[in-house]
Amino acid sequence: MKEFKAESKRLLDLMINSIYTNKEIFLRELISNASDAIDKLYYESLTNKDLNIKKEDLKINISLDKEKRTITISDNGCGMDEKELENNLGTIAKSGSLNFKQEKEKKEDIEIIGQFGVGFYSAFMVSSKVTVYSKKYNATQGYVWTSKGAEGYSIEPCDMESYGTKIVLNIKEDSEDEKYSEFLEEYKIKDMVKKYSDYIRYPIQMLCSEEKLKDGSKTEYETVQVLKNLNSMIPIWKKSKDKVTEEEYESFYREKFGDYEKPVKVIPVSVEGTCSYKALLYIPSHEPYDYYTPNFKKGLQLYSNGVLIMEKCEELLPDYYCFVNGLVDSEDLSLNISREILQHDRQLKLIEKSIEKKINTELMNLLKEDRESYEKFYNAFGRQLKYGTYSEFGMNKEKLQDLLLFHSSFTKKLSTLEEYVERMKEDQKSIYYACGESVDKIDMLPQVEKVKEKGYEIFYLTDSIDEFVFQTMMEYKDKTFKNVSSEDLDLDTKEEKEAIKKENEENKDMLEYMKEILKDDIQEVRFTNRLKNHPVCLTTEGGISIEMEKVINSMPADQKIKAKIVLEINNSHPIANKLKELFKENKEELKNYTKILFATSKLIEGLEVKNPTEISNLICEAISK
Ligand code: ADP
């Protein structure tokens, strides 16, 4: 007897103690495995001429034995050799990505199970013993894998006539809560196949009892056993849209793509024309568990006329739609397609373009028709759309810009650029934005106050990539983007502009003096009209804002950049006069206050104060006076 690997053991425990309430899905899992195994063999046979496989022979068989309390599921797929039995059934296939946290709530365990597609172990939810007979298609020897659950498993050689896999489940005895015997009923199995596995492309057959008139009799019936197909075998994506319920699409999604949550959008596609194809696309509602790891790969399953030829065909999705799940089936593709050929395949390029358009349209529709779901989606994948807008020198910005959302100072919610522009005041030329760590922090920025007072809406950008997106876009519907901290906000009237210019000229010497004190850190010191209640703020000249400086310098590059910082002083704040006074009477004190003011304006921006001890001492000195 061998022991299961630790992670498998844990999953097995969960199965045996069956936290998972939906026990009947075990059949779906085993049928899917059987179908995958047939797929593998069939695909292999297309390229390997030594294999003489006929499509019409490929099938899955189910048989029930009430007396022995067994369900047997067999397939004539690729089968497994000894090593594969050991590797595939002794460990969780995707164990590498499994990260069980030891003390988790049960609810989360269920999600973990769901996440991985419950898989083979689900058999233990209903079985006291599981026996797997398997023989690989090119082997002479078969092997049998047996396990009663947690204690472990054993593998031994066995005789098998033909290749494939046969799984025998010894169904558990009924308990007070659970009637396992139900799974031994013909009607139940039929229901379960119809419900979960109808689209499986190989016949799922079972001997079914049928009442039939006795030979020669017109009134007397007898029960006979007839081999029946339980599934319709039409893949879900080949059925017409109105013949498939939302639930069927969703259940297919959960099972096929191992997601435990419903997708925010299901997109069935059917295109006829120069390149005909069918596709079934899903927009997930949350990030997949490996989204932020190098293991994550974009791509859609690729079928050629119903036969799976590739698990993840990256060529079908642009990077900014990498989160889309689903499959494409085209009759026009060559079956012997290889990666290299794929990259240059014209058909595939056409399909990609068409799929991209479709996703774009559907996301726009979702945004317009179901804002709540769209925002859920956007919270998970919005960043990807922003990257798409910004990368490749903004080549795709037109396609993506209307899918972007930003936090609005007006609505206090997420808003599109289009909505912003619709709300713009008549005289407003620019789309205003402010950057910071969080909406609350940005809302308290001194630079924001006056713009808001003028009645202009501001987009609050909290994502480090946001400002780069605006910079790449340059404009939206002929409106430029303006950071509220940039040099020329153009909010003042002509008179106000004249007045502040005069003020700065008259106090030139003082401002120069203050600049000299802060020397390397600063470009200029000046009086401003842009502030309302706050005494000082930092703004920037040129294309690099303070936020951009932060973002770029946080990246692992040798070259650091520097924003051209300006210290602006509120002309109508009492501090303005105080400074002027000091310049005449006490230059030493002006020096200290300049340092304090610069430090406080840096704090507001979330920048580091280089000399905190000195500043702290200067403040205490001022207080003590
Ligand atoms: P998953 O199907 O998600 O990979 P499972 O636990 O269901 O995980 O199965 C583990 C592996 O065992 C499969 O990936 C497959 O390689 C193998 N396997 C399971 N059932 C069969 C079968 N009927 N025929 C051949 N191989 C199988």
Boltz pocket constraint, residues with backbone or C-beta under 6 A from the ligand:
constraints:
  - pocket:
      binder: B
      contacts: [[A, 29], [A, 30], [A, 33], [A, 34], [A, 37], [A, 75], [A, 77], [A, 78], [A, 79], [A, 80], [A, 84], [A, 88], [A, 89], [A, 91], [A, 92], [A, 93], [A, 116], [A, 117], [A, 118], [A, 119], [A, 120], [A, 121], [A, 165]]
      max_distance: 6.0
